[in-house]
């Protein structure tokens, strides 16, 4: 009885072997498309300061980066990896360099293929170093300190310009604008933040650059970030009475500074910002249109003649966000990495670093031309000059991208 | 050396700023003076009140100066409920637990604000906020004048309340001798909550005066609360007049220090004053001597 029963049963071992063979056979012969439909996603680390004193800029950057991830995935993912989706692994640097480093360590454990971030120079200097230790490619989205790309780190790439280039270009264009207008401005006063490598570095470069250009640099007034009162600085400007004021600071401080100038009725002939935190921000224009009028800025800006820039602008505004430089710089940093992964045909970090180093990516809407990296710096990257005129931020220089003529000096 | 007019303008601006510091510190000094609670959640409550003032303006079009009584009343109710339902029940009368509880409350409030309101800063822009009085040496705008005037009035009213009303006298009695107050029939728990509520109401009033000038973010409380603690120590813990004078001194020191030593180094003047007071008058300018 027992023997008979055994003969009629399929043993567990036989069942497992048979089922396994059937599954493999079905997978290979019957449903190959199903098996290939869901390749492992490519993990991309995205670090920004979304809390702390840089939270607003960090949140804008994160939005831009996530918009790029959504665009890439909607466009079919990474085609060379069977359409693998990009999966964002988010990190919050909390506006502190050491937290940024801790986030890199976490992302390394999660096996990210690359990292994009981290808005601020101070944070980016630290995170690129930490990423280098693990061989993780790191594309810096905004951080402008030239130190970021001057330490020989093979993993570090910056798509946008550094402050050395921005100050050089900003100085040249100021000279040009001033000369075209009959040299109405001779003296100037710099106001800058000094709590981060961005502000202190900018102050040195601006003082030297503008002084060498023949301007009478009356003073360089520093303030901490955050700062809640600009009355003293404005009083000093009132006493010095310069033709030009050159502010370089983060968004909140810029708004408060411009409003204090307005409230104290101090009106220099022009306000010419170099990397002015709010000087080319739609949020500032919308909230304080009178304080913002005629302010000029030399900053990261999109090519206004590229229609794709307006597609991204529409998507940003549809999401209830302002189209700030943080959005489109972070957007491009992610797209640049995606292009490198596409060409590397691999999730391997070293392969992606090689692909970035040889990148000639032209599918962007910045006024840079195809990418060409030397020591991690994109050689074609340049700022544009903008001016707030009416209810729009217009490009005033260089000529090939200009959408309006500069109003310089501003009307009394 | 700066021209006298610049120094004078700096002193005037510092006085205006100092009045706001005083108002934030008033609530803190009341809560400490009566309850002996070092309220770490003071800054968070200021932030919440600033959001309330902002949303009343943004959604209801209510001017923050008009909304001041409403926000102060809501803040009072919030403070009263917080003291009765959370702080008194969890602290068991132990100071170290109260410290941790208020710290915990501040963390919860800030993270909730970050979650619900996001990190975007919001600002109330009044159509008349660049109007004001030209003093020649400087231009004082409406938000500065309103904050200064309201601080003086609120300090005076609070002093009057404490000196002339039965509740004020009961608060003072509880502050001096808790057991004695209970023995004569004062409901100490109720008085505790009333005091916490009034302290929070002061923060509500300060919030309405701050929103036309300072953008509201989940972190805005930090900016003021550290200075408020300095003001309280300088003025003397539990002293309203001390908070007002202390606020003005800190405001002027910060402003004039910034003028002469730069905005970054100038802030040292606040810490210097703090250290000097602790060295030579540890009970503060108007504080009672330690027994």
Interface residues (C-beta under 8 A of the other chain):
Chain A: X50 X51 X52 X53 X55 X56 X58 X59 X194 X195 X221 X222 X223 X224 X226 X227 X228 X229 X231 X232 X233 X235 X236 X238 X239 X252 X255 X259 X262 X263 X264 X265 X287 X288
Chain B: X2 X3 X6 X9 X10 X13 X17 X114 X118 X119 X120 X121 X123 X125 X129 X130 X132 X134 X138 X139 X141 X214 X215 X217 X218 X219 X223 X254 X255 X258 X259 X262 X263 X264 X266 X267
